[in-house]
Amino acid sequence: MYTRFVVKMTNYCSKVFPVFRMLLLYYATAVFSPFLLEKSL
């Protein structure tokens, strides 16, 4: 049962993680780009 749970979680993470990483990357870019632009100017 535990092994099946781990496999299910691994499959779930492999489906969700790319989307989550893209959102995180987009959010980080949106947050940090003004600071980077201010520093470069």
PyMOL Python script that loads the backbone (N, CA, C, O; Angstrom):
from pymol import cmd

cmd.read_pdbstr("""\
ATOM      1  N   MET A   1       0.832  -1.196   0.000  1.00  0.00           N
ATOM      2  CA  MET A   1       0.000   0.000   0.000  1.00  0.00           C
ATOM      3  C   MET A   1       0.872   1.254   0.000  1.00  0.00           C
ATOM      4  O   MET A   1       0.623   2.198  -0.750  1.00  0.00           O
ATOM      5  N   TYR A   2       1.895   1.249   0.850  1.00  0.00           N
ATOM      6  CA  TYR A   2       2.779   2.417   0.911  1.00  0.00           C
ATOM      7  C   TYR A   2       3.506   2.627  -0.407  1.00  0.00           C
ATOM      8  O   TYR A   2       3.657   3.756  -0.874  1.00  0.00           O
ATOM      9  N   THR A   3       3.959   1.511  -1.010  1.00  0.00           N
ATOM     10  CA  THR A   3       4.670   1.624  -2.286  1.00  0.00           C
ATOM     11  C   THR A   3       3.747   2.186  -3.354  1.00  0.00           C
ATOM     12  O   THR A   3       4.154   3.024  -4.158  1.00  0.00           O
ATOM     13  N   ARG A   4       2.507   1.724  -3.361  1.00  0.00           N
ATOM     14  CA  ARG A   4       1.554   2.225  -4.347  1.00  0.00           C
ATOM     15  C   ARG A   4       1.314   3.719  -4.143  1.00  0.00           C
ATOM     16  O   ARG A   4       1.195   4.472  -5.110  1.00  0.00           O
ATOM     17  N   PHE A   5       1.244   4.137  -2.898  1.00  0.00           N
ATOM     18  CA  PHE A   5       1.063   5.558  -2.588  1.00  0.00           C
ATOM     19  C   PHE A   5       2.232   6.388  -3.109  1.00  0.00           C
ATOM     20  O   PHE A   5       2.038   7.463  -3.676  1.00  0.00           O
ATOM     21  N   VAL A   6       3.446   5.879  -2.912  1.00  0.00           N
ATOM     22  CA  VAL A   6       4.633   6.599  -3.378  1.00  0.00           C
ATOM     23  C   VAL A   6       4.630   6.695  -4.895  1.00  0.00           C
ATOM     24  O   VAL A   6       4.961   7.738  -5.459  1.00  0.00           O
ATOM     25  N   VAL A   7       4.252   5.597  -5.557  1.00  0.00           N
ATOM     26  CA  VAL A   7       4.199   5.617  -7.025  1.00  0.00           C
ATOM     27  C   VAL A   7       3.157   6.622  -7.502  1.00  0.00           C
ATOM     28  O   VAL A   7       3.389   7.367  -8.454  1.00  0.00           O
ATOM     29  N   LYS A   8       2.012   6.635  -6.833  1.00  0.00           N
ATOM     30  CA  LYS A   8       0.953   7.572  -7.211  1.00  0.00           C
ATOM     31  C   LYS A   8       1.413   9.012  -7.021  1.00  0.00           C
ATOM     32  O   LYS A   8       1.168   9.863  -7.876  1.00  0.00           O
ATOM     33  N   MET A   9       2.076   9.283  -5.905  1.00  0.00           N
ATOM     34  CA  MET A   9       2.581  10.629  -5.652  1.00  0.00           C
ATOM     35  C   MET A   9       3.648  11.019  -6.660  1.00  0.00           C
ATOM     36  O   MET A   9       3.707  12.168  -7.099  1.00  0.00           O
ATOM     37  N   THR A  10       4.498  10.056  -7.029  1.00  0.00           N
ATOM     38  CA  THR A  10       5.542  10.348  -8.012  1.00  0.00           C
ATOM     39  C   THR A  10       4.927  10.696  -9.359  1.00  0.00           C
ATOM     40  O   THR A  10       5.357  11.643 -10.017  1.00  0.00           O
ATOM     41  N   ASN A  11       3.922   9.929  -9.770  1.00  0.00           N
ATOM     42  CA  ASN A  11       3.244  10.226 -11.032  1.00  0.00           C
ATOM     43  C   ASN A  11       2.572  11.593 -10.970  1.00  0.00           C
ATOM     44  O   ASN A  11       2.637  12.367 -11.925  1.00  0.00           O
ATOM     45  N   TYR A  12       1.928  11.887  -9.846  1.00  0.00           N
ATOM     46  CA  TYR A  12       1.256  13.172  -9.676  1.00  0.00           C
ATOM     47  C   TYR A  12       2.261  14.319  -9.749  1.00  0.00           C
ATOM     48  O   TYR A  12       2.012  15.329 -10.407  1.00  0.00           O
ATOM     49  N   CYS A  13       3.398  14.157  -9.069  1.00  0.00           N
ATOM     50  CA  CYS A  13       4.418  15.203  -9.074  1.00  0.00           C
ATOM     51  C   CYS A  13       4.992  15.391 -10.468  1.00  0.00           C
ATOM     52  O   CYS A  13       5.252  16.520 -10.884  1.00  0.00           O
ATOM     53  N   SER A  14       5.192  14.300 -11.193  1.00  0.00           N
ATOM     54  CA  SER A  14       5.769  14.420 -12.530  1.00  0.00           C
ATOM     55  C   SER A  14       4.798  15.112 -13.478  1.00  0.00           C
ATOM     56  O   SER A  14       5.221  15.728 -14.457  1.00  0.00           O
ATOM     57  N   LYS A  15       3.488  15.014 -13.194  1.00  0.00           N
ATOM     58  CA  LYS A  15       2.526  15.733 -14.021  1.00  0.00           C
ATOM     59  C   LYS A  15       2.445  17.200 -13.628  1.00  0.00           C
ATOM     60  O   LYS A  15       2.384  18.078 -14.488  1.00  0.00           O
ATOM     61  N   VAL A  16       2.446  17.462 -12.318  1.00  0.00           N
ATOM     62  CA  VAL A  16       2.176  18.818 -11.830  1.00  0.00           C
ATOM     63  C   VAL A  16       3.437  19.676 -11.811  1.00  0.00           C
ATOM     64  O   VAL A  16       3.373  20.881 -12.052  1.00  0.00           O
ATOM     65  N   PHE A  17       4.584  19.057 -11.523  1.00  0.00           N
ATOM     66  CA  PHE A  17       5.800  19.827 -11.278  1.00  0.00           C
ATOM     67  C   PHE A  17       6.218  20.714 -12.446  1.00  0.00           C
ATOM     68  O   PHE A  17       6.600  21.858 -12.203  1.00  0.00           O
ATOM     69  N   PRO A  18       6.171  20.252 -13.720  1.00  0.00           N
ATOM     70  CA  PRO A  18       6.550  21.160 -14.809  1.00  0.00           C
ATOM     71  C   PRO A  18       5.682  22.413 -14.855  1.00  0.00           C
ATOM     72  O   PRO A  18       6.186  23.512 -15.085  1.00  0.00           O
ATOM     73  N   VAL A  19       4.377  22.246 -14.636  1.00  0.00           N
ATOM     74  CA  VAL A  19       3.478  23.407 -14.651  1.00  0.00           C
ATOM     75  C   VAL A  19       3.801  24.326 -13.483  1.00  0.00           C
ATOM     76  O   VAL A  19       3.875  25.545 -13.637  1.00  0.00           O
ATOM     77  N   PHE A  20       3.993  23.723 -12.306  1.00  0.00           N
ATOM     78  CA  PHE A  20       4.309  24.507 -11.114  1.00  0.00           C
ATOM     79  C   PHE A  20       5.625  25.249 -11.288  1.00  0.00           C
ATOM     80  O   PHE A  20       5.749  26.406 -10.886  1.00  0.00           O
ATOM     81  N   ARG A  21       6.621  24.575 -11.893  1.00  0.00           N
ATOM     82  CA  ARG A  21       7.924  25.213 -12.100  1.00  0.00           C
ATOM     83  C   ARG A  21       7.796  26.369 -13.081  1.00  0.00           C
ATOM     84  O   ARG A  21       8.429  27.409 -12.899  1.00  0.00           O
ATOM     85  N   MET A  22       6.977  26.196 -14.124  1.00  0.00           N
ATOM     86  CA  MET A  22       6.773  27.290 -15.078  1.00  0.00           C
ATOM     87  C   MET A  22       6.121  28.485 -14.400  1.00  0.00           C
ATOM     88  O   MET A  22       6.525  29.627 -14.617  1.00  0.00           O
ATOM     89  N   LEU A  23       5.099  28.215 -13.570  1.00  0.00           N
ATOM     90  CA  LEU A  23       4.445  29.306 -12.851  1.00  0.00           C
ATOM     91  C   LEU A  23       5.417  30.007 -11.912  1.00  0.00           C
ATOM     92  O   LEU A  23       5.427  31.234 -11.817  1.00  0.00           O
ATOM     93  N   LEU A  24       6.235  29.215 -11.216  1.00  0.00           N
ATOM     94  CA  LEU A  24       7.199  29.782 -10.288  1.00  0.00           C
ATOM     95  C   LEU A  24       8.222  30.635 -11.030  1.00  0.00           C
ATOM     96  O   LEU A  24       8.590  31.716 -10.572  1.00  0.00           O
ATOM     97  N   LEU A  25       8.679  30.138 -12.182  1.00  0.00           N
ATOM     98  CA  LEU A  25       9.649  30.876 -12.988  1.00  0.00           C
ATOM     99  C   LEU A  25       9.035  32.186 -13.486  1.00  0.00           C
ATOM    100  O   LEU A  25       9.680  33.235 -13.450  1.00  0.00           O
ATOM    101  N   TYR A  26       7.780  32.118 -13.951  1.00  0.00           N
ATOM    102  CA  TYR A  26       7.092  33.314 -14.428  1.00  0.00           C
ATOM    103  C   TYR A  26       6.923  34.329 -13.298  1.00  0.00           C
ATOM    104  O   TYR A  26       7.147  35.525 -13.487  1.00  0.00           O
ATOM    105  N   TYR A  27       6.523  33.836 -12.117  1.00  0.00           N
ATOM    106  CA  TYR A  27       6.333  34.713 -10.966  1.00  0.00           C
ATOM    107  C   TYR A  27       7.648  35.362 -10.556  1.00  0.00           C
ATOM    108  O   TYR A  27       7.696  36.559 -10.270  1.00  0.00           O
ATOM    109  N   ALA A  28       8.722  34.560 -10.529  1.00  0.00           N
ATOM    110  CA  ALA A  28      10.026  35.095 -10.148  1.00  0.00           C
ATOM    111  C   ALA A  28      10.484  36.146 -11.151  1.00  0.00           C
ATOM    112  O   ALA A  28      11.048  37.170 -10.766  1.00  0.00           O
ATOM    113  N   THR A  29      10.244  35.894 -12.436  1.00  0.00           N
ATOM    114  CA  THR A  29      10.621  36.868 -13.461  1.00  0.00           C
ATOM    115  C   THR A  29       9.834  38.161 -13.282  1.00  0.00           C
ATOM    116  O   THR A  29      10.394  39.254 -13.371  1.00  0.00           O
ATOM    117  N   ALA A  30       8.529  38.031 -13.030  1.00  0.00           N
ATOM    118  CA  ALA A  30       7.685  39.211 -12.859  1.00  0.00           C
ATOM    119  C   ALA A  30       8.102  40.015 -11.636  1.00  0.00           C
ATOM    120  O   ALA A  30       8.035  41.244 -11.643  1.00  0.00           O
ATOM    121  N   VAL A  31       8.535  39.316 -10.577  1.00  0.00           N
ATOM    122  CA  VAL A  31       8.908  40.013  -9.345  1.00  0.00           C
ATOM    123  C   VAL A  31      10.286  40.649  -9.476  1.00  0.00           C
ATOM    124  O   VAL A  31      10.488  41.791  -9.064  1.00  0.00           O
ATOM    125  N   PHE A  32      11.242  39.904 -10.054  1.00  0.00           N
ATOM    126  CA  PHE A  32      12.628  40.361 -10.021  1.00  0.00           C
ATOM    127  C   PHE A  32      13.016  41.254 -11.191  1.00  0.00           C
ATOM    128  O   PHE A  32      13.991  41.998 -11.084  1.00  0.00           O
ATOM    129  N   SER A  33      12.284  41.208 -12.312  1.00  0.00           N
ATOM    130  CA  SER A  33      12.702  42.007 -13.462  1.00  0.00           C
ATOM    131  C   SER A  33      12.703  43.509 -13.182  1.00  0.00           C
ATOM    132  O   SER A  33      13.601  44.190 -13.677  1.00  0.00           O
ATOM    133  N   PRO A  34      11.747  44.079 -12.413  1.00  0.00           N
ATOM    134  CA  PRO A  34      11.859  45.514 -12.103  1.00  0.00           C
ATOM    135  C   PRO A  34      13.122  45.858 -11.324  1.00  0.00           C
ATOM    136  O   PRO A  34      13.753  46.883 -11.584  1.00  0.00           O
ATOM    137  N   PHE A  35      13.499  44.997 -10.361  1.00  0.00           N
ATOM    138  CA  PHE A  35      14.721  45.248  -9.599  1.00  0.00           C
ATOM    139  C   PHE A  35      15.938  45.187 -10.509  1.00  0.00           C
ATOM    140  O   PHE A  35      16.836  46.024 -10.411  1.00  0.00           O
ATOM    141  N   LEU A  36      15.967  44.190 -11.401  1.00  0.00           N
ATOM    142  CA  LEU A  36      17.107  44.043 -12.307  1.00  0.00           C
ATOM    143  C   LEU A  36      17.181  45.232 -13.254  1.00  0.00           C
ATOM    144  O   LEU A  36      18.269  45.725 -13.552  1.00  0.00           O
ATOM    145  N   LEU A  37      16.024  45.696 -13.731  1.00  0.00           N
ATOM    146  CA  LEU A  37      16.017  46.847 -14.626  1.00  0.00           C
ATOM    147  C   LEU A  37      16.496  48.092 -13.887  1.00  0.00           C
ATOM    148  O   LEU A  37      17.250  48.889 -14.447  1.00  0.00           O
ATOM    149  N   GLU A  38      16.070  48.270 -12.643  1.00  0.00           N
ATOM    150  CA  GLU A  38      16.523  49.429 -11.872  1.00  0.00           C
ATOM    151  C   GLU A  38      18.019  49.386 -11.640  1.00  0.00           C
ATOM    152  O   GLU A  38      18.693  50.413 -11.723  1.00  0.00           O
ATOM    153  N   LYS A  39      18.554  48.183 -11.345  1.00  0.00           N
ATOM    154  CA  LYS A  39      19.986  48.074 -11.093  1.00  0.00           C
ATOM    155  C   LYS A  39      20.796  48.339 -12.356  1.00  0.00           C
ATOM    156  O   LYS A  39      21.864  48.949 -12.301  1.00  0.00           O
ATOM    157  N   SER A  40      20.276  47.874 -13.507  1.00  0.00           N
ATOM    158  CA  SER A  40      21.058  48.013 -14.736  1.00  0.00           C
ATOM    159  C   SER A  40      21.026  49.449 -15.243  1.00  0.00           C
ATOM    160  O   SER A  40      21.959  49.885 -15.917  1.00  0.00           O
ATOM    161  N   LEU A  41      19.959  50.195 -14.926  1.00  0.00           N
ATOM    162  CA  LEU A  41      19.875  51.574 -15.412  1.00  0.00           C
ATOM    163  C   LEU A  41      20.757  52.521 -14.601  1.00  0.00           C
ATOM    164  O   LEU A  41      20.800  53.719 -14.883  1.00  0.00           O
TER     165      LEU A  41
END
""", "prot")
cmd.dss("prot")
cmd.show_as("cartoon", "prot")
cmd.util.cbc("prot")
cmd.orient("prot")
